[in-house]
Amino acid sequence: MVMTGTDTDPLVTIVGGGVHGVHLAVRLLESGLIDLGELRIVDPAGLLESFRRTCRQCGMTEFRSPLVHHVATDPFSLRDFARERGREDELRSTTVGAARPTVSLFFDHAKWVCDRYSLESAHVDARATEIKECRHTVEIETTQDRLSTRWCLLAVGHGRSFTYPTWAIELVSTEPVTHVWEPGFDPDAIGETSSVGIVGGAITAAQLATTLGQLPGRDVMLFARSPFRVETLEASTDWMHFGGAIETLHAHPPASRAREELVAEARYDGTMPPYVFRRLQRALENGHVDLERSEITVATEAGGTVVVTCRDGSAFCLDKLVCATGFGSPYGGALFRQLHQHSTLQTGYRGAPVLDDDTLRWLRRDGTLSRIAVSGVAAQQVLGPFARNVIGARRAGTLIVRSLEAELGAATSEPKP
Ligand SMILES: Cc1cc2nc3c(=O)[nH]c(=O)nc-3n(C[C@H](O)[C@H](O)[C@H](O)COP(=O)(O)OP(=O)(O)OC[C@H]3O[C@@H](n4cnc5c(N)ncnc54)[C@H](O)[C@@H]3O)c2cc1C
């Protein structure tokens, strides 16, 4: 890679235009640290489009998080947006805490925020394939062009890393077996009179099963090996306040196995919120979804269908088998693997980036702060179990903007728009 770096280079390039990338962009513009012309957001899917697709793919209709969690900075921005448009009925009440927005309300508000800050004009329609830090710049190779930037904020989510059960791995490229997060998976393309198996026992599997179960003619079977577990949020709210609980995390070395395990223990993975559980119960009661309380051990493709055998000896022939078995390692995506193998940045347990706890900046091997900061699930060893969530984006925004303020020496000024 040829190293460049000119005064016309963008000051800040955000790689990833999901919830985290968009929120970081808003925070930077509102801080007055940079102008729109000094910002790039690189994303091959479009701003927020990848997240919109994942929500659609699993049939999600409502957010799990409260209405104050969204991409803008004013906590009540989404509520006001709903009120002004007569859409309060899209704020769903809850037994605990504040109401939650519907998916369409969340994304309409997010688009309104993007428009308000003209973020589309900063969007670069490309995938970052290689990132290298140089002395005064960060060089980003993309599928379109090479970008040179002073600061790079990595916000790529799980970066297309998701997990299949071992019995499914050989069948992944076959027509009947897929993963709910495969970019090509389209629940609407599952035809009538199809028998569909869904593998998993948590929120995504439950949402997909109930959505498909409502469609006429679909014969839906949920393969869930463990009892369902119900939790309102993805972890205890103690972790949302980024206070005492986070200190216990920071007591361990950065990017260590101890931190990774603490975060894994703190997350209520494999659970579903009460409203999803109730919907699933109703679908099971009225026969829209059947439940197989066993684990698939063998699956074989047979003439466009898949035959599965379970641990309890039962066997089924299905037209489609969709794995809702979760995301892979947050450091398993192509970009993190490239950075792990070829850069001067430190990595730790299972390739986790070694980040500074105060700034989220990736540490170089010599211990100094690099020009690359990380937001999202890959920052979970610093921000804890809510790092990937909308609330995690807010915390990351605070730390990263504060760090750039110190670096750029600019005083916070009035919001730009
Ligand atoms: C179905 C679902 C429901 C969820 N519901 C909630 C909820 O209710 N509340 C909550 O707080 N959290 C929720 N989450 C968790 C979290 O808020 C979301 O995952 C959120 O989308 C994370 O934002 P992100 O920007 O980190 O990642 P993403 O939304 O995945 O965005 C990452 C972006 O990076 C881009 N990208 C990836 N690789 C590259 C590359 N090499 N170059 C350029 N761009 C790249 C992708 O195209 C994508 O647009 C949910 C997650 C899922 C999957």
The ligand as an SDF file (V2000), in Angstrom:
LIG
                    3D

 53 58  0  0  0  0  0  0  0  0999 V2000
  -31.9430   -8.3210   15.2310 C   0  0  0  0  0  0  0  0  0  0  0  0
  -31.2470   -7.4350   16.2300 C   0  0  0  0  0  0  0  0  0  0  0  0
  -31.9740   -6.6650   17.1000 C   0  0  0  0  0  0  0  0  0  0  0  0
  -31.3530   -5.8130   18.0090 C   0  0  0  0  0  0  0  0  0  0  0  0
  -32.1110   -5.0620   18.8370 N   0  0  0  0  0  0  0  0  0  0  0  0
  -31.5160   -4.1950   19.6560 C   0  0  0  0  0  0  0  0  0  0  0  0
  -32.2900   -3.3590   20.5140 C   0  0  0  0  0  0  0  0  0  0  0  0
  -33.5010   -3.4430   20.5850 O   0  0  0  0  0  0  0  0  0  0  0  0
  -31.6330   -2.4400   21.2770 N   0  0  0  0  0  0  0  0  0  0  0  0
  -30.2880   -2.3060   21.2490 C   0  0  0  0  0  0  0  0  0  0  0  0
  -29.7510   -1.4520   21.9400 O   0  0  0  0  0  0  0  0  0  0  0  0
  -29.5350   -3.1270   20.4880 N   0  0  0  0  0  0  0  0  0  0  0  0
  -30.1090   -4.0580   19.6870 C   0  0  0  0  0  0  0  0  0  0  0  0
  -29.3360   -4.8700   18.9190 N   0  0  0  0  0  0  0  0  0  0  0  0
  -27.8910   -4.8030   19.0860 C   0  0  0  0  0  0  0  0  0  0  0  0
  -27.2410   -3.5820   18.4070 C   0  0  0  0  0  0  0  0  0  0  0  0
  -27.8220   -2.3580   18.7100 O   0  0  0  0  0  0  0  0  0  0  0  0
  -27.3250   -3.6880   16.9570 C   0  0  0  0  0  0  0  0  0  0  0  0
  -26.6560   -4.8570   16.5860 O   0  0  0  0  0  0  0  0  0  0  0  0
  -26.6740   -2.5110   16.2470 C   0  0  0  0  0  0  0  0  0  0  0  0
  -27.0310   -2.6210   14.9330 O   0  0  0  0  0  0  0  0  0  0  0  0
  -25.1650   -2.4830   16.4010 C   0  0  0  0  0  0  0  0  0  0  0  0
  -24.7000   -1.4140   15.6710 O   0  0  0  0  0  0  0  0  0  0  0  0
  -23.2870   -1.4350   14.9360 P   0  0  0  0  0  0  0  0  0  0  0  0
  -23.1900   -0.1670   14.2290 O   0  0  0  0  0  0  0  0  0  0  0  0
  -22.2320   -1.7820   15.9260 O   0  0  0  0  0  0  0  0  0  0  0  0
  -23.3340   -2.6810   13.9640 O   0  0  0  0  0  0  0  0  0  0  0  0
  -24.1720   -2.8890   12.5870 P   0  0  0  0  0  0  0  0  0  0  0  0
  -25.5630   -2.4010   12.7110 O   0  0  0  0  0  0  0  0  0  0  0  0
  -23.9490   -4.3170   12.2320 O   0  0  0  0  0  0  0  0  0  0  0  0
  -23.4140   -1.9520   11.5870 O   0  0  0  0  0  0  0  0  0  0  0  0
  -22.1290   -2.2190   11.1480 C   0  0  0  0  0  0  0  0  0  0  0  0
  -22.0020   -1.6350    9.7790 C   0  0  0  0  0  0  0  0  0  0  0  0
  -20.6630   -1.8320    9.3530 O   0  0  0  0  0  0  0  0  0  0  0  0
  -20.6790   -2.1520    7.9900 C   0  0  0  0  0  0  0  0  0  0  0  0
  -19.4490   -2.8720    7.6990 N   0  0  0  0  0  0  0  0  0  0  0  0
  -19.0770   -4.1010    8.0990 C   0  0  0  0  0  0  0  0  0  0  0  0
  -17.8630   -4.4030    7.6240 N   0  0  0  0  0  0  0  0  0  0  0  0
  -17.4530   -3.3210    6.9300 C   0  0  0  0  0  0  0  0  0  0  0  0
  -16.2740   -3.0200    6.1880 C   0  0  0  0  0  0  0  0  0  0  0  0
  -15.2680   -3.8930    6.0760 N   0  0  0  0  0  0  0  0  0  0  0  0
  -16.1860   -1.8160    5.5790 N   0  0  0  0  0  0  0  0  0  0  0  0
  -17.1890   -0.9040    5.6800 C   0  0  0  0  0  0  0  0  0  0  0  0
  -18.3370   -1.1440    6.3750 N   0  0  0  0  0  0  0  0  0  0  0  0
  -18.4470   -2.3430    6.9780 C   0  0  0  0  0  0  0  0  0  0  0  0
  -21.9340   -2.9760    7.7760 C   0  0  0  0  0  0  0  0  0  0  0  0
  -22.3960   -2.9210    6.4370 O   0  0  0  0  0  0  0  0  0  0  0  0
  -22.8980   -2.2980    8.7440 C   0  0  0  0  0  0  0  0  0  0  0  0
  -23.7020   -1.3310    8.1250 O   0  0  0  0  0  0  0  0  0  0  0  0
  -29.9300   -5.7420   18.0320 C   0  0  0  0  0  0  0  0  0  0  0  0
  -29.2040   -6.5410   17.1610 C   0  0  0  0  0  0  0  0  0  0  0  0
  -29.8290   -7.3710   16.2670 C   0  0  0  0  0  0  0  0  0  0  0  0
  -29.0150   -8.2080   15.3400 C   0  0  0  0  0  0  0  0  0  0  0  0
  1  2  1  0
  2  3  1  0
  2 52  2  0
  3  4  2  0
  4  5  1  0
  4 50  1  0
  5  6  2  0
  6  7  1  0
  6 13  1  0
  7  8  2  0
  7  9  1  0
  9 10  1  0
 10 11  2  0
 10 12  1  0
 12 13  2  0
 13 14  1  0
 14 15  1  0
 14 50  1  0
 15 16  1  0
 16 17  1  0
 16 18  1  0
 18 19  1  0
 18 20  1  0
 20 21  1  0
 20 22  1  0
 22 23  1  0
 23 24  1  0
 24 25  2  0
 24 26  1  0
 24 27  1  0
 27 28  1  0
 28 29  2  0
 28 30  1  0
 28 31  1  0
 31 32  1  0
 32 33  1  0
 33 34  1  0
 33 48  1  0
 34 35  1  0
 35 36  1  0
 35 46  1  0
 36 37  1  0
 36 45  1  0
 37 38  2  0
 38 39  1  0
 39 40  1  0
 39 45  2  0
 40 41  1  0
 40 42  2  0
 42 43  1  0
 43 44  2  0
 44 45  1  0
 46 47  1  0
 46 48  1  0
 48 49  1  0
 50 51  2  0
 51 52  1  0
 52 53  1  0
M  END
$$$$
